Amino acid sequence: MTVETTKTHQKRISILGKDEFTALFERPHFTYEDRCYYFSLSQPEKELLQNLHSFKSKIYFVLQLGYFKAKHLFFTFDLHEVKEDLQYVLKQHFNDRKMVDLSTVHKSTRFKQQQLILERFNYRSCGSEERKQIEKKAYHAVTISGKPIFIFREIMNYLNEQRIVVPGYSFIQETVSQAITFEQNRLTAIMHNHLKQPDIQALKALLEDAQGLYEITLLKREPKDFSLKEIKREINRGEQIQSLYQLAHTLLPKLGVSNESIKYFASLVNYYSVYKLKRLDEWLVYVYLLCFVYYRYQRMNDNLINTLIYNVRRYIDESKSTAKDQIYQHYAENRQNMKKAGEVLQLLTDDSIEADTPFGDIQARAFSILEQQKLTNLADQIATNAKWDETILQWEHIDQLARQFKRHLRPLLLMVKFAAPSKNDPLMEAIDFIKQAFHQNKPLGQYAADHLPQRFISDNMRRYIYEQDSDEEKNIKVDRYEFLIYRLLRNRLEAGDAFCRESIRFRSFEDDLIDDEKWQQKDKLLADAGLITFRHPIHEHLAELKQQLEGRLTKVNQRIASGENEHVHKKRGRHGRWTLSNTRDTESINHTFFDALRPIDIGSVLHYANQHCSFMEAFDHILGRYAKQSREDHVLVACLIAWGTNMGLGRMGEISDIRYPSLVATSDNFIRLETLKEANDRISNAVTELPIFHHYDIDDTIHSSSDGQKFETQINTMNSRHSPKYFGLKKGIVSYTMVANHIPVNARIIGANEHESHYVFDILYNNTTDIQPEVHSTDTHGTNEVNFSILHFFGYRFAPRYKDIYGTVNRSLYGFQHPSQYGDILIKPVRKINTDLIAEEWENIQRIVLSLALKTTTQSIIVGKLSAYARKNKTKRALWEYDNIIKSLYFLDYIDSPPLRQNVQRTLNRGESYHKLRRAVSHANFGRLRFKTEQEQQIWSECSRLIANCIIYYNASILSNMLTYRENQGQDSDVLKQISPVAWQHINLYGHYEFNKSHESVNMNTIIQELAQHEIVTE
């Protein structure tokens, strides 16, 4: 979303949907349980109540107090507007005394009560000074991300931390709008001062269509796969924008925007058509275009480096496979020859052969059994006990691939600028040398061996790279020499020891952090980011952690030794070996409760969800107010189902009553990642308002989980990778989803080759719904060396499930003392924490965490580099040490607390249940995706999540209404609270679709009356 004009009298910006606004700013509507909780009075509150004089004033005070507890806001209301709440308060606190005057209290009385409530909870009103601070917060947030919802959430987080009453929504709208407008004016002013006329002409050329297609449209295309044809096109696109990239590289730092903002502005060019861009403010479009060029050029380098890594790995795997096949064939042949060699040896002991038989005759008989050369080779092998050198066979196969790898890899090496931490790096010296040779079209074989850089060749590799000629002089096998460079470069790119500064994913780790100039304001930035762990001196913090960890070690071992913890079982005869009792989960999918429902088609489910969530309002036209086409909800629903079920628009045009051209036009104009994410957020937020929602809390806490789900792809894309375990010989992708209280609140597509643990923080921190978990779980795939510490810094508790908890604890439990100091205990640390290293590197750790908070780059990239085992620099080792403390505290809780283990299992099972629903939704084409680009895969993912969200909302609505009905009837509802809303046996996802007909209306009262006739059973 963006502001289309820089005038101050612009229309007020839209940030929240109707339901989101209601949830945050309107007076709460309590259920019976809510009233019990919010209108209960503590002793200090009862004392405040007694100090009030009139009966009406006391009533109003209790109501104001309860509403403030719920939303930290004050509301003006007449008592007749809150009759149900009034009746409860009268009955609970005033012996059911009758109330006659139902008007509001006097303004001065209301304000005095509000002041008492503020003092009670240590809050303060939002006065002029507080509003100035909110404006400063907004102006700071907009430099990190230009998304209005991000700025809004930063303001809300600030108000919560500072315990300030939230001001009116209109003030926040104006503040966000002014911040965005100020930022746009600031950016355009800088562009005015620095853009020269040739630069402007070059940027304008991107929006011209001289070749039949706009230049910017051609640049938006990315390679479909790793084929040579696609990669050459990508290189041509990079060469086309290289000069503009240099301009962007010079100018963007002057704008002072974060990498996240650059990415956001670049995305606007992707979302908006050329028609729309030409109608925005000219200088603002230059900002967007420069950001697009900057981001696209770096994406180009990422694509080329990924291609290099993919192809080198492919050649290595092929050579290894070929070598193994050759060795197998050799051994198979040797086994056959060994049998014949035995027959040859038997000739020497054959008594039927005369003693004076000529040796030549015996030899002839031997060679008739086994050919002379095969017999000679076998004899040599037996005599020397020689083994096949698999590496030699691998290199021999590389020799055969030389022509192929040169054609595929040389263009990549020539296009990308590689670097290393050391200026005198031997591998970079060799890379620069062969690049110069390639530019001169001079074969490496024409260089004398002593002219080729050789310092990078290790001793154990020399025997394969060098050969001796007839004069016994060493020569270099140049094809192997060249491939060795590619192989070492690939290894070092993956380890972070080689990088490309003009890249997103493969730039140096230091480039991912906030710059030195910003770091000078670290105290202010840390405070603004709300990173409370860094507010205390590190030595005090470590002393507190030491007390916690050492105390837990003692307590946990005492409980095991005394038998109080009966879930730890010691293994007999195996010193120190132990196991934990298995945990079980009681929730299930497709609960029989839903069997009693009448079937309903998926279109009607989406229609029902939209009636209550207004998620369709998120789908604005890509041209905004310039659009000629208005949104037709029934066509949009057809598009969402076509995308989400993996059916495709073409097939939907065949089996529905909406024609293909209408589907394509609506999809192109309304369905984008930003609109889909907002629509999903609206549905997720609406579920939180249902009475059933908080019954899904685990131990009164929102406990989320994240996990990846594999999907096979029919068409190759850059991120489609092999995974024999899941796809056999095919390729696929991973849909990584975060689920909280059964709701899929965030998701993203990653490659099957990427480690899920790198995305745990990313998917948590970039969750834009109102569902904010406190605890987060993954399976073992979500763990690495830094996730415990990073999630801890940002206020989350990381609670993974371990497949082998004994082995993990036995390797990774640490203490603040040497292991010998702990004596003979069962759960014993394996090493002492290096607290000196943590204290020494604490400032650098702060810089890393602050970079994550300020989104200087994609968080998954930083986490991936931090968790890599290679290149363990001092700061990384210190962060790992801190991670070991938090991880060890968790291990002890995990061993000692069966409820914790049950909670972890329960939330992970919810994620698996969602995956089954998601698989059912994406049923078409046997679940194999057939999208041509990563962008289309992302749209499918969000559409599929939206359909699943609507199903969950529909089911949760039925459960909530049934819960209210049973409570009103005085019936037991405990079983109902345990039923998962993840069910689809009553949803018709298949068949012929008719969208032009009026949707089947959902009569919730009728549904509840029918369900009331059935008994609810546990499963």
N, C-alpha and C positions, 0 to 999 in steps of 0.2 A: 504494500500500500504506500502511496506517496501523496503529497499535497501538490495540487496542480497549479497553484498560483502562489506568488509570494506576497500578495496583498494582505494587509492585516485584518480587513473586514471580511475575510473568507468565511464560508460556511463552517460551522463547528464540526470538528473532526469526529468520525465515528470510531470508537475503540471497542466498546462492549456490545454484545447482542442484548436483546431484550431480557432473556433469561439470566444472562450474566449480570446485567444491571440490577435486576430484581434480587438476585442472590447476594449482591454486595451492598446495595444502597437502600433497599426498601425494608420496611419493618418486617421482622421475621414472623412467619406463621408456624406456630408450635404444634407439634403432636403432643399427646398426653405425656409421653416419656420426656419430651423436651421441657414441658412445663415442670415436671418433677425435678428436673435437673437445674434449670435456669432460675426458677422461682423459689428454690430452697434458700434459706438464709443462714449464714454463719453467725456466730455470736457477736462479732463486731457489727455486722449488718443489722442484727436485731437491736443493738444498742442505738445505732443511728436512727432506726425506725421509731424508737421510743421517744427520741428528742423532737419528733415532729408533732404538731398539735392536732390539726383536724383529721378526721377519719378519711376524708377524700384525699387529703395530702399524703397520708400514709399509703393508701391504695395506689396512688399515682407513682409514689416512690418505688414501691415493690415492682411495679410494671416497668418503670424506666430502668431500674437496676437489672431486671432480667433481660431486657432487650439489649442493654449495654454489654452484659456478659456474653451475649450471643454474637454481637456484631461490632462492639466497640464504637457504636454510634448512638446519637440521641435522636428521638423522633417526637414529633408533635402529633397528638391524637386525642380524640374524644373517647370517653370510656365506652360509649355505645359501639365504637368501631372495633373494640377488642373484647366482645362479650364473653367468649369462651375463656380467654385468659383471665378476665375479671372474675368470672364464676369460680375458677380454680383458686385464685388468690384469696377470695372471700372465704371459701371453704377451708383452705389450708391454714390461713393465718388469722382469720377474724371470725371463727366459729359460724361461718355461713351467714353472716350479718347481711341484711338487705341494703342495697344501694339504690337511692332514688335519683339523685342528681348525676347524670352521666355526661355532663359537659366537661371540657378540659379545665385544668387548674389555671390560675393566673400566671402570666408570663414570668413575673418575679419569683413566684414559688417554684416554677419549673427550673429556672436558672439556678436557684439556690440548691435544689436537689441535685442538679447536674454537677455542681461544684463539689458537693459531698461525695458523689460517686467517683468523680475524677480523683479526689484525694484518697478515696478508699483503694483504688487500683493504681495509684501513682501515675495517672495519665494527665495530660494537659491539653487544653483547647488549641485549635489551630488558629493562632492569631496572626498579625501582620508579619512578625519576625519569623514565625514558623513557615508562613507562605513564601517568604523570600528564600528560605532554605530549600523548600520543595522546588522552587523554580531553579535554583542552582543545581539540585539533584537532577532535574530533567535536562538541563543544558549539558550536564556531564554525561548523562546516560545516552543522549542522542549522538555523541561522538563515538560511542561504542557500537550502537546499533540504531538505525533509523526507523526500526519497526515501532509503530505506536504502542503495540501491546507490550513490548519490552520496556519502553520508557514508563508506561503505566505501572507495570509490576515492580520496577525499581523504586518508583515513588511509594507504592503500597508497602514494600519491604522496609523502606526507610521510616515510614510512619509507624509501622509495627515495632521496629527496633527502638525508635525514640519515644514510643508510647504516646503518640499524638493522635487525637481524634481525627478521623478521616474527614477532610472538608467535602463540600458538595461536588457531585460528579461534574457539573458544568465548569467549576474552577479547574479541576484536573484536566478536562478536555481542553480548556483554553491554555493551560500551562503546557500540555503536550504539544498542542498545535503551535503555540508561540515558539517552543523549543525547536520544533521541526522547521518552522519558517525562518527562525534566526539562523539555524544551521545551514539551511539552503542559501540564505542571503550571504552568509559568511563564505560558503563554498564558491558561489558565483562571483563574489567580489574578488576572490583570489584568482579565479579563472580569467576575469577581466584584466587583471594586472600581469598575468604571466603568459597567456596564450597569444602567440603571434599569428599573423594572417595565414602563412603557409600551414601552420598547425590546424587552424580552423578549417581550411580547405580540405585537409587530409581527413579530418573527422566528418565533415559534411559528405565526403565521398563514400563513406560507409553507408549512408542512407540513400545513395543513388542506385538506379537499376539499369546501368548501361548495358549489361550482358543479359538482360531479361530477368535476372533475379537480383534483389538488393545484395550489395556486398555484405552487409551485416547478417543477412539470412544465410549466406554461404558460410560465414564464420561461425554461426551458431551450431553448425553440424559438427559432430564429433565422430571419430572412427567407430565403426560398428564392431570390429574385431581386430585381431592382430595381423591380418593379412597384409602382404607387401603393398597391394594396391591401396588399401585404406590408409596405411602409414605414410605412403608417399603423398597422398592428399593432405594428410595432417601436417606434414613438413611444409608443403606449399602454403598452407594457411598460416603457419608460423612465420615463414619468410615474408608473407604479404603484410603482416602487422608488426614486423620487427622494429621498424623506425618509430611507429606509434607507441610501442611498448617502451622504448627508450625515453620517449617524452613522458609517458605515464610514470615511469620509474623516477624521473626527475621531479615531476610536478606533484604527485600524490603525497609524498612526505610533507610538502608545504600545506596540504589541506588538513593535516593532523587528525585523520580518521583512522579507526582501527581496521584490521584486516577483515573483521566481521562485517563492518560497514561497507568496505570495498566489495566483499562478496555479495552483500545485500543489493547495493547499487547495480552491480553487474547482473544480478538476477532480474532486475527490472527491465533491462534490455532484452533478456530472454523472454520475459512475460509479455512485454508490450510489442505491438506491431509497429512497423515503421510509420504507419498512418498516425498512431497515437503519439509516438516519439516526436514527430514533426509538429505536434500541436502543444507540446509542453514548452516551458520556458527554455529558450535556445541555450542559454549558458548552463542551465541545470542539466540539459541533455548532454552537453559536453562532459560534465562530471560523470554522468552515467556511462557514456561511451568510453571515456578513459579508464574507468574502473573495469568495464567489460573487457577492453583490450588487455589491461594488466592481468586480470584474472584468467582470461582465455589463453594468453601466451604462457602463463604458468601452468595451466591445465594441459596445454600442448606438451610442455616438457614432462609433466607427470605421465602423460600417455606414452610418450616416446621411451621414458625410462622404464615404465611398466612393461612395454613391449620388449625392451632389451632383456629385462629380468626374465620375462616369460620365455623368450626364445632361447636364451642361454640355458635356462633350466630344462627346456624341451630337448635341446641337443645333448645335454649331459645325461638326462634320463634315457634318451635313445641309445647313447653310446654304452651306458651301463647295462641296459637290457640286452643289447647286441652282444656285449662281452660275456654276459652270463650265459646267453644261448650258445655261444661258441664253446665256452668251457664245458657246458653240459654235453654238447655234442662230442667234444674231445674225450670226456670221461666215459661217455656211452660207448664210443668207438674203442677206447682203451679196455673197457670191460670185455668187449667182444674179442679184441686182439689178445688179451691176457689168457683167455681160454685156449686160443690157438697156440699161443706161446707155450702153454702147458703141453700141448701135443708135440710141439717141437722138442721140448726137453725130454719127453718120453722116448724120443728117438735115441737118446744117449743111453737109455736103460733097456732098450728093446733087445732081448736075447736072440730074436730071430734074424737080426742083422749080423752078417759075418764080420769077424774081427778085421779081416783084410779088405773090407769094402772101402773103395776110394772115398776120401773126404768130400770130393766134388759130388759124388752121387748122394751122399747124406745131405749135403748142403742143398742140392737140387730138390730133394724130397722136403726139406724144411721150408724152402721158398715156395713150394707148391702148396704148403699149408698156410703160410703167412708171407705176404710179399716182402721182398728184401728191405725196402725202405721203411715199411711199417715195423718190421722186426728190429731194424737198427734204431729207430726212434724209441721204441719201447725199451730196448736194452739200455740206451742212454738214460732214459728216465729212471729206470730201476737202479742203475749204477750211481747216479748222482742224487737220487731222491728229489728230483726237481718238481716244482709245482708251477702251474700256469700263472703267469703274471697278468691278472685281470686288468690292471691299469694300462699295460702295453696294448692290450686288445681294445680298450676304450679309446686310446689315442689313435690307434689305427683306424677306427671308425670315424673319429673326428677328421682324419685326413680325407676320408671319402666325402665328408660333409662340407669341405672347405669352400667349394664354389657356392653352396647354398648359404652358409653362415656369413660369407662376405657380402652377398647380395642383400641379406636381411639386416645385418648389424652395422655395417659401415655407415650407411646414411644416418643412423641414430647417433653414432659416435661423432660424426661431423657436425650435427645440428645442435647437440646439447653441450653446454659448458660445464664440465665437471671440475670439482675442486676437492681439496683435502685440508684437514686442520693444519698440517705442516706445509710450509712453503717449499721445502726440499723433499717432497714425497716421491719415492722411487717409481710408484705406479703412475702418478700424474706425469712424471718425466717421460715415461714410455708412451702414455696416451698422447701427450703433446707432440711427440716425435712422429708417431704413425699418422696422426691427423695432418701434420704438415706434409708428410709423404703422400697421403691420399689427395690432398688439395693440389699437389703438383703432379698427380697421376703417375707417380713413380712406384713401381712394385717394390715390396720390402726385400725381395730376393736380389735386387740390384745393389743393395747396401752391403758393405763388408761387415762381417760378424761383429768386429770390434767397434763399429759405428752405431750399432743398435743398443739402446739402453738395456742393461741386464741386471741392475741392482735389485729389481723386484722379484727375480727368479730365485726361489728358495733352493737349498741344497738338495732336498729330497725330490725336487722336480726337474733337476738339471739332466738326469739320465734320459728323460723322455723328450726334452726339448733339443738337446744337442745330439749330433751324430759325427762320427769320424770319417773323413774321406780317405782316399788311397794313400795320401801322404801322412796319415794319422793326425791330421789337424782337425780341431773341433769346428764344426759348422752348425749354424742354427737352422732348425726346421721352421721356416718362417710362418707356415700356416698354423703350426702348433703354438708358436710364439704369439701370434695374433690372437688366437682363441684363448690362450692363457690370460691375456690382458682382459678380454671380455669376461672370463670366468672370475678373475679376482675383483674386477670392477663390480660385477653383480653381487659378490659376497660382501664387499665393503659398503655398497649402497644399502643392502638389507641390514647391515650392522650399524650404519650411521657413521662409518669411518670415511665415506666419500659422499659428496652431496652436490646439489645444484642450487645455487642461490636464486635462480630464476624459476623456482618451482614452489609448489605448495606442500607436497607430501615429502619431498626429498631434499629440502633445504636444511642447512645445518641447525642443530638444536639451539644454538645461541641466537640464531635469527628468529626463532619462534618466541623468544621472550621479549618483554617490554624493553624499550631502548633505555640507554643511560640517562637521557634527559628526563623521561617520565619517572625513572626510578629515584630521582632526587626528591620526589614528593611521596616517597613510599609510605610514610606514616599516615598521611591524608588518604592516600589511595587504599591502604589496608583498612582504614576505618570506614571509608565509603563503601567498600566491598562487603563489610559486615563479617570479616574473618576474625572471629572473637578469639581463636586459639592464639593469635599473635599479639594479643593485648598484654600478655604477661611476659616477664623476662624468661628466657629459655631455661635457665637453671631452676627457677621456681616451678616451671611447667614440668620439667623432667623429674624433679623431686616429688611432685604430686603423682605422676605416672608410676614412679618407682614404688611409692606407698601402695597404690592400687594393685600393681602387678604382684608385688611380693606378698601382700595380704591375701590376694586371690590364690596364689600358689599354695600358701599354707592352708587356707580354708578348704580348698578343693581336695587336697591330699588327705586332710583330716577326715573329711566326709567319706572318702573312699575307704580309708583305713578302719573307720568305725562301723562301716556297713550302712551308714545313713544314705549314701548314694548307692542304691542297689542295682543301678543300671550299668555300672562298670563291672565287667566280668574278667577276672584274671585267668589267663590260660595256664593250665597245669603243665609242669615240666618245661615250660618255655619262659626263661627269666625275663621279667618285665613286660611280657606280651599281654595285651588286654583288648577287649572289644566293648562296643556300646550296644545296648538293646536297640532293635529296629523301631522306627516310629511309623505310625499309620495315619492316614487322613480319612475323614468321614464324608467329605463333600464329594458329589458325583455329578457328571454331566448328564443331560437328557433325563432329568429326574421324572419319575412317573407322575408327579403332580401335573406336568404339562400334557400327559396323555389324554386327560379329560377335556382338553381344549379343542374347539373346532379348528380345522386346518385354515390357514390364512396365507394368501400369496405374498411374496416378498415386496411387491409394489405397494400393497396396502400397509405393510409394516413400515415402509419408508414414509408413506403418507401420514400415518399415525405419529411417527417420531417427529416429523416436521411440524405437525399441528401443535406439539407441546414443546419442541426445542427450537423451532424456527431456524433450523440449520440451512435451509435453502437461501436465507438472506445473506449467507456468507459468499454465495456465488455471484459476485458482481461481474459485469461485462468487462472484457479486457480493455475496451476503449473508454470505459467510465462514462462520463456525461456526454461524450461524443457518439455513443453507440446508437445505432438505428434499430437494432434488434433487441426486443425486450425478452426477459427470461420467461420461458414456458416450462413450468415446473414438471409437467408430465413428460416432456421430452428430456429434461435434465435427469429425471429419475431413470428413464430408459438408458441414458448414457452411463449413469453411475452403475447400473446393474450390468450393462454390457462390459464395462471396464472391470468391475469388481469380481464378476464371476469368471473372468478369463475368456469370455465368449467372443468379445470383439464387436465393434460397431457394425461390421459387414454382416456377420451372422445375426445380430439383433435386428438389422433391417429386413432380414429374410423371414424371421419367425415372429415379428411383432407387427403392430398396425402403424408403426412410424417408419417413414422411408429413410434410407441411408443418407441422402444429402442433408436432411434436417438434423440427423444425429451428428454428423460430422461438423456442421456449422455450430451447433450448440456446444459440442465438446470443445472445439477450438476456441470458442469465445468465452466460455464460463469455467471450464475445468482446468485448473492449474494447481500446482502444489500448495501455493499459499491459500487458495480458496478451500481446498480439500482439508488442509490442516485446521483452518478456522472452523469449518463445518464439523469436523471430528471433535474439536475442543468444545463446541456448543453442546453436542450430544453428551459428551463425558461430564461436562459441568451440570447438565440437567439431571443426570442420574444422581448426582450428589444431593439434590434437593428432594429426592424420594425418601420416604420413611424407612425403607429397607436398607438404604445405603450403609449407614454406620453399623448396622448389624453384621456387616461383612468385615468390620475392623477386626484385627487380630490383637488380642490383649489391649483393646481400646486404642489401638494405633493403626494408622494406614501403613501396611506392610506390603511393599511391592516386590516384583521379581522381573527379571528380563532373561530372555533366551532366544536363540535363533531357530528358525524353521526353514528347512531346505526345500527348494522348489527347482525342479528340472526345467531347463530352457530348451526350446526347440531351435531357436535362432541364436547364434553366437553373438555375444556382445563383449565389450572390454572387461566387464566384471564377472562374466560367466566363466567359471573355472571347473576343472575336473575334481571330483571327490569320489574315488571308487567305492567308498563305504556307502555313500548315499545315492550316487548317480550311475554307478557301474562305469561304462565307457563313455557316458554322456557328460554334459556340463550342467551347471546350475548356479543359483544364487542363494543368498540367505536373507530372509526377512527377520530382522532383529527387533523384537517388540518388548515393550515394558507394560506389564499388567499390574494394576492396583485395584484391590477390591473387585476383582473379576473384569475390570474395565481396561481395554487397551488404550492407554493414555498417550503413548508415543511409539513411533516405529520408524525404521529406516532400512534401506536395502544395502547390504554389504556383500563383498565377494566371498565365495566359499573358501578362498585361501586366506582370508583375514581372520585375525584372532578376536573372538568376541569380547574378551576382557578389555580391549582398547576402547570399546564403545559404551561401557557401563556408565562412566561418569557423564559422557556426552549425552546419552539418552535421558539421564536423570536431570541434569542441569538445564537442558533445553526443553524440558517438559513445560508447556505453556498452559496447561489446564489448572483448574483450582484444586485438583487432587495432588497434594504435595506430601509424599510419603516421608516417614521418619526413618524407616528401616527398609533396606533393600537386599534381596537375595538373588543369587545365581547358582548354577551348578559349578562344578570344578572348572569348566571352560571360561567362566567369568572371572577367575582369580589370576592375579599376577603379582609382581613385586611392589606395586605402588597403590593399588586400588583401596586397600584398607586406610592408608594415610590420607589419600586425596579425598575420599568420601568423608572421612573424619573431619578434615579441615573445613568442609562445606556443610557440616551439621548433619550428615547422614550416618546411620550405623550400617556398616556392611556386614551381612550375615549369610555367607555362602554355605552350600552343602558340599561336604567332601565325601568322595567315594571311599577313600581309605583314610579314615580319620587317624588311626593309629600310626600309619606310616607318615602322614603329614605332620602330626605332632612330634613324632620321633625325629623328624628332620628340621622342623621349623619353629619349635618352642624356645623362646629366649628369656633370659632373666637379667637382673641387674647385678648379679654376682656370678662368680665362676661356678661351673657345675659341681665342683668338688665341695662347695660350701653348703649344698642342699642336703647332703647325707643320703640315706637310703630311702628315697620316696619313689612312688610309682610314676607320677607325672613330673618329669624332671627336665629342666632346660638343658639344651645341648651346647649353648654358648652364651657368653656374657655380652650384653648390649654395649656397643661402643658409644657411650654418651659424649665423650670428648669430640668425636667426629660430628655428631649431630649439632652440638653447640657451636663448633667451629664453622659449620656450613649453614647455620640457621638462616642467615640473611639471604643466601642463595636459594634456599628452600622457599623462603617467603616470596622471592622473585618469581619462581616457577608457579607457585600457587596463585599469585596475583595475576600472572599472565593468563592462567586458566580462567580466572574470574573476569578479566577484561576482554577475553576472547581475542587475544592477539593473533591466534590462529585456531583452526579447528581443534577442539580438545582431544579428539581421538588420536590425532597425529602426535601431540605432545605426550600423551599417555603411552602410545606405542613406543616412542623413543625412550621414555623413562623406564619402561618395563623390559626393554631388550637386554639380553644377557651380554652382548658384546659391548665393548668400549665403556667399561664401568669407570667413569670419572669420579672424582672425589664427592661432588655434590650428589650425584646419582646414588653412590654408596651410602651417603648420609641419609638420603630420603628412604632408602631401603631399610636402613637401621631403624628409623622412626616407624616405618611401616611394620617392622617386626614387633615393636612394642604393642601397637594397636591390635595386630593379628594375634599375638600371644594372649592378650586379654580376652579376645573373642574365643580362642581355643578353650580356655579355662571355663568360660561361661557355657560353651557348647557341650563340654564334657559334664558339667555339673548340673545343667538345667534341661530336663526332659521337655518342659514346655517350649523352650527355645527351639529345640530340635524339631518338635512337632510343628511349631509355627513356620519354620523354614520349609519343612516338607509340604506343609499346607499351601503356602503361597506359591511354591514351585509347581505344585499340582494344578493350581489355578491357571498358571501360564500354559501348561500342557493341555488343559481343557480348552483354553482359548484357541490353541493351535488346531485342535480337532474341529472346532467351529469354523475357523479360517479355511481349513482344508475343504470342508463341506461347501463353503461359499464359493471358493475358486474351483468348482467342479469341472468346468468345461474343458474340453481337449485333454481329458484324463489328468487334469492338474498340471500339465506341462505348459509353461509360459511360452508365448510366441510373439513377444514384443521385440521391436527392432533396436531400441535404444535404451540406455540407462534411464533417461527421462521417462519413457513409457513404462518401464518397470516400476519407477517410483509412483507414477500415477495409478497404476494397477494396485500397488500396495496400499495407497491411501484410500482408494475406492473400496477395496476389499475390507479394509479396517472400518470404513464408514458403514458398510452393510452390516458387518458383525456388531458394530456399536448400536445400530438401530434395532437389531434383534435383541441385544442385551437390554436396551432401554425398554422395549416393548414387554419383555419378560419381567423386568424389574418393576415396571408399572403395575402389572398384574399382581405380582407378589406384594407390592406396597399396598394396593387397594384391598387385597385379601387380608393383609395384616391389620389394616385399619378396621375392616369389617369384623374380624374375629375379636379384636380388642374391645370394640364397641358392644359386641354381643357377650362380652365377659368370657370368651372361650380361650383356651390355651393356644398360644401362637409360637411356642419355642421351636417346634419342628419347622415351621414356616421360615423362621429366621436362618435356618441352616441350609435352605434350598438354594442351589446355585442358579443364577439367571442365564447361565450358558447352556442353552437347550435349543434345538432346532427341529425336533421330530414333528412339530405342529406347523412348521413353516414350509410352504411350497416354493422351492427354489428353481423348479424346472418347468418345462411345458411351453405353451404358446402364450406370449405376453400381449395383453390388450391395455394400452395406456390411455387411449382416447376416451374410453368409457370411464364413468365416475367410479372412483375407488370404493371398495367395500368399506363401509363405515364401521369403525370399532366401537361397539357399545359396551363400555367397561362395566356398567351396572349389570347388564345381562350376563356378561362373562362371570362376574363375581357371584351372582345368584346361582348360576349353573354349577360353579365350582363348590359352592357352599353345600351342595347336595352330596359331595363326595368326601370320603374320609382321607385325610392326609396321612400317609404312612412314611415311616423312616426307611432309609435304604442302607 
